[in-house]
Amino acid sequence: MFGLNTKDTRLLLIVALLVVLAPFLLNPFPEGSALAQFNAGYPDLMQRFVIFGVFAIGFNILFGLTGYLSFGHAAFLGAGSYAGVWMLKLLTINVIPAIIISTIVAGMFALLIGFISLRRSGIYFSILTLAFAQMAFALAASVLTPITGGETGLQTSLNDPRILDAASEGGNIPAPSIFGLQMRDSFELSVGEWLFTFNTGYYLSGIIMVLAFYVAIRIFRSPFGLMLKAIKSNQQRMHYTGVNTRPYMLACFVISGMYAGLAGGLMVAMDPLAGAERMQWTASGEVVLMTILGGTGTLIGPVLGAGLIKYFENIFSKINDNLLHQWFAFLPDGMEEFMVTIIHPFIGKGWHLTLGLLFMGVVIFLPGGLVEGGQRIARLFSRKKPSGKDGATTRTEPAE
């Protein structure tokens, strides 16, 4: 189906099903309950899950297939964001042109940076991409203020020309929309004590993420993808056989940059604001963490890693001392204070400490990320007997 084998088709359908059912799956606890704090089924966070999923999928095409580690991918995210806002300001408030232009502009930017950076490999390539990203951040924050809005950012306004739209009526800045449906439009469904929200912007982003995931599968399984894996395995040997790997690497770099631009376009489609902070090195480091946590070189791993980090950032970081006191109120006073004191450094503003410990644990004990963890759990519950020589378990390759 869709030109994929059975395994890949099943994986694609699972991802599509997760996107469709996310409003239910991410709201497991009733509203008003003590555990409602951990619900993540509201539109803004669900949009972040899928948008950063697109970003991580694209980064994994470069890092997972070729082993080239870029520390500057946030530059393409920012470039796509700025291009998207300018389309919303100059052309139309409809988000489709903004998303398309964001992807194209990021691809052109990636072509320029990749042409220079790919003259080197290893740590030198990583440092070059980081340098370009920091230069782009500095330009966006100060030098190119008339184009980027500087530190305050670029956003839509009531006086924007929007040449394809009719003159707006009223005093409100028009919200991004798609064929009359605004991105912030939502429908709420109340079932008992549960409240589920279905948002236009989330489902648009979700559909695009599923399409991006499908394209990634086709790239992984294509002859082009096999060539990229061969480069990762032994690029020097490829050179000795007379194969010029630079065109393949440059094409891969541009595709990965276009994914980042697509994510940037989706960001401004949900919230028409672009700032220089999206180009900072921390944003590039974040997508690296997402990919490694989920499983480098796997297909669904980066999506899982993006969801995990965004969950920590938006849910886990909101746990405060007052909430901890509520949870441990059943304990004696001294024990309650002790528990709160012990847990306090790992929550709220200290959520990065918890994320860091989780990252260390994954790197040390699960080099294949969350995907490898899922495989180990599946093997524990599998009824199949070992099928190697002398009953030894055969080695399995990481699922993609």
Secondary structure, 3 states (H helix, E strand, C coil): CCCCCHHHHHHHHHHHHHHHHHHHHCCCCCCCCHHHHHCCCCHHHHHHHHHHHHHHHHHHHHHHHHCCCCCCCHHHHHHHHHHHHHHHHHCCCEHHHHHHHHHHHHHHHHHHHHHHHCCCCHHHHHHHHHHHHHHHHHHHHHHCHHHHCHHHCEECCCCCCCCCCCCCCCCCCCCCEECCEECCCEEEEEECCEEEEEEHHHHHHHHHHHHHHHHHHHHHHCHHHHHHHHHHHHHHHHHHCCCCCHHHHHHHHHHHHHHHHHHHHHHHHHCCEECHHHHCHHHHHHHHHHHHHHCCCCCCHHHHHHHHHHHHHHCHHHCCHHHHHHHCCCCCHHHHHHHHHHHHHHCHHHHHHHHHHHHHHHHHHCCCHHHHHHHHHHHHHCCCCCCCHHHCCCCCCCCC
